[in-house]
Amino acid sequence: MAEPKENDFLDDIDAAEADEYADEMAEIDDEALELDQLRAERDQLKDRFMRALADAENARKRSEKDRREAENYGGSKLARDMLPVYDNMKRALEAVTEDQRSVAGPLLEGIELTMRELLSVFKKHGIDMISPEVGDRFDPQHHQAMFEAPVPGTKAGDIIQVAAEGFMLHDRLLRPAQVGVSSMPAS
C-alpha cells in the first residue's frame, strides 16, 4: 500500500476550492445570463411602452384635428345647399321695379331684412363672400370662367361680368365666383 503524502490534504483542499470556485462561477454566469435576459426584457417593455405613449399622443392629436375640422367644415354641405337660396333672393330683389317697390314696399323690406339676416348667419359661421368687380384680374383659385369674350379696352384675363358671387367656408372654397373673362388679344 502506498503511503499517503504529507501534502495530499492540500491537494484535496485545492481541488475542493477549485470545485467550489467553478460552482460559484457557474452560478455567477447563470445569474449574469438571467440578468442580461431581464435587462433585454426590460428594454423591450420600455420600447413598447414608449411606442404606446407615442401612439396615444398621435391619436389624441388626430382626434383633436378631426374635431376641429368637423366643427369648422361639418356644415359645408348645408352651407353649399343654402347658396341657391341666397342667389334666388338676390335675383328677386334685383328684379324689383320702382312701381313694384311703391306697391309692395313693406314686403320687399322684409325680404331685404331676411337677406341681411342670411348674410349675418353666413358670417357667423365663417362663410365669406367672394365679390369680384368688373375689371379685376381672373383668379382661378376663387373664380370660375363661365365664358370668354373679346371686349375692347380690356386685357386678356380681366373680369368683364360677374354672374354670381362665390363663397369661402373659413379657408375652403364652397363655390367659386362665376364670371365672364376678357379674351382680348394682346396688341
C-alpha positions in Angstrom: 0.0 0.0 0.0 1.3 3.4 -0.8 2.0 5.8 1.9 -0.1 8.9 1.9 1.9 12.0 1.2 2.0 14.8 3.7 0.7 17.3 1.2 -2.2 15.1 -0.1 -4.7 17.0 2.1 -3.5 20.3 0.4 -4.3 18.8 -3.0 -7.8 17.8 -1.7 -8.3 21.4 -0.4 -7.1 22.8 -3.8 -9.5 20.5 -5.6 -12.4 21.4 -3.3 -11.6 25.1 -3.7 -11.4 24.7 -7.5 -14.8 22.8 -7.5 -16.3 25.5 -5.3 -14.9 28.3 -7.5 -16.3 26.5 -10.6 -19.7 26.2 -8.9 -19.6 29.9 -8.0 -18.5 30.9 -11.5 -21.3 28.8 -13.0 -23.8 30.3 -10.6 -22.4 33.8 -11.4 -22.6 33.0 -15.2 -26.3 31.8 -14.7 -27.1 35.0 -12.7 -25.4 37.2 -15.3 -27.3 35.4 -18.1 -30.5 35.8 -16.2 -29.7 39.5 -15.5 -28.9 40.1 -19.2 -32.2 38.4 -20.2 -34.1 40.6 -17.6 -32.4 43.7 -19.0 -33.3 42.8 -22.6 -36.9 42.1 -21.5 -37.0 45.5 -19.6 -35.7 47.3 -22.6 -38.2 45.6 -24.9 -41.1 46.5 -22.5 -39.8 50.1 -22.2 -39.7 50.4 -26.0 -43.2 49.0 -26.3 -44.4 51.4 -23.6 -42.8 54.4 -25.3 -44.4 53.4 -28.6 -47.8 53.0 -26.9 -47.4 56.5 -25.4 -46.5 57.9 -28.8 -49.4 56.2 -30.5 -51.8 57.6 -27.8 -50.4 61.1 -28.3 -50.8 60.8 -32.1 -54.3 59.5 -31.7 -55.1 62.4 -29.4 -53.7 64.9 -31.9 -55.5 63.3 -34.8 -58.9 63.3 -32.9 -58.4 66.9 -32.0 -57.7 67.8 -35.6 -60.7 65.8 -36.7 -62.9 67.5 -34.1 -61.7 71.0 -35.3 -62.3 70.1 -38.9 -65.8 68.7 -38.1 -66.5 71.9 -36.2 -65.3 74.2 -39.0 -66.4 72.3 -42.0 -69.1 69.9 -40.8 -71.8 72.3 -42.1 -70.3 72.7 -45.5 -73.0 70.6 -47.2 -75.8 72.7 -45.6 -73.9 75.9 -46.4 -73.5 74.8 -50.0 -77.2 74.0 -50.2 -78.1 77.5 -48.9 -76.2 79.3 -51.6 -79.0 78.9 -54.2 -81.4 80.5 -51.6 -79.1 83.5 -51.4 -78.8 83.6 -55.2 -82.6 83.5 -55.7 -83.3 86.1 -53.1 -80.7 88.4 -54.6 -82.2 87.9 -58.1 -85.7 88.6 -56.8 -84.5 91.9 -55.1 -82.6 93.0 -58.3 -85.7 92.3 -60.5 -88.0 94.6 -58.5 -89.0 97.8 -60.3 -89.7 101.2 -58.7 -93.5 100.7 -59.3 -93.4 97.3 -57.5 -91.4 98.8 -54.7 -94.0 101.6 -54.1 -96.8 99.0 -54.1 -95.1 96.2 -52.1 -92.6 98.2 -50.1 -93.1 96.5 -46.7 -92.9 93.1 -48.3 -89.7 93.9 -50.1 -88.3 95.5 -46.9 -89.0 92.1 -45.2 -87.2 90.3 -47.9 -84.2 92.6 -47.7 -84.1 92.1 -43.9 -84.2 88.3 -44.5 -81.3 88.7 -46.9 -79.3 90.6 -44.4 -80.0 88.0 -41.7 -78.9 85.2 -44.1 -75.6 87.0 -44.7 -75.2 87.6 -41.0 -75.7 83.9 -40.3 -73.2 83.1 -43.1 -70.7 85.4 -41.5 -71.3 84.0 -38.0 -70.5 80.5 -39.3 -67.3 81.5 -41.2 -68.8 81.8 -44.7 -67.4 84.8 -46.5 -68.5 86.1 -49.9 -66.1 86.4 -52.8 -67.3 89.5 -54.7 -65.1 90.3 -57.7 -65.6 93.5 -59.6 -65.6 94.2 -63.3 -62.0 95.0 -64.2 -60.4 92.7 -61.6 -58.0 90.0 -62.7 -59.3 86.5 -63.1 -58.1 84.2 -60.3 -58.7 80.5 -60.9 -58.4 79.8 -57.2 -61.5 81.9 -56.5 -63.2 82.4 -59.9 -64.9 80.1 -62.4 -64.9 81.4 -66.0 -68.4 80.9 -67.4 -67.5 82.4 -70.8 -64.7 84.4 -72.6 -65.3 87.3 -74.9 -63.1 89.9 -76.6 -64.1 93.2 -75.1 -62.3 96.3 -76.4 -60.5 98.3 -73.8 -59.7 95.3 -71.6 -56.8 93.0 -71.3 -57.0 89.2 -71.5 -57.8 87.8 -68.1 -59.8 90.8 -66.9 -63.3 90.1 -65.5 -65.9 91.6 -67.7 -69.1 90.3 -66.0 -70.0 88.8 -62.6 -72.7 86.2 -62.9 -72.7 85.0 -59.3 -70.7 85.7 -56.1 -68.5 83.0 -54.7 -68.2 81.8 -51.1 -65.5 80.6 -48.8 -66.0 78.5 -45.7 -63.1 79.5 -43.5 -60.2 78.7 -45.8 -62.0 76.3 -48.1 -63.8 77.3 -51.3 -67.5 76.5 -51.2 -68.3 77.9 -54.6 -66.2 79.9 -57.0 -67.4 83.3 -58.2 -68.9 82.8 -61.7 -67.5 85.4 -64.0 -67.1 86.3 -67.7 -63.5 86.9 -68.7 -62.0 89.0 -71.5 -60.1 87.2 -74.2 -58.9 90.3 -75.9 -55.6 89.5 -77.7 -52.5 91.4 -76.7 -51.9 94.3 -79.1 
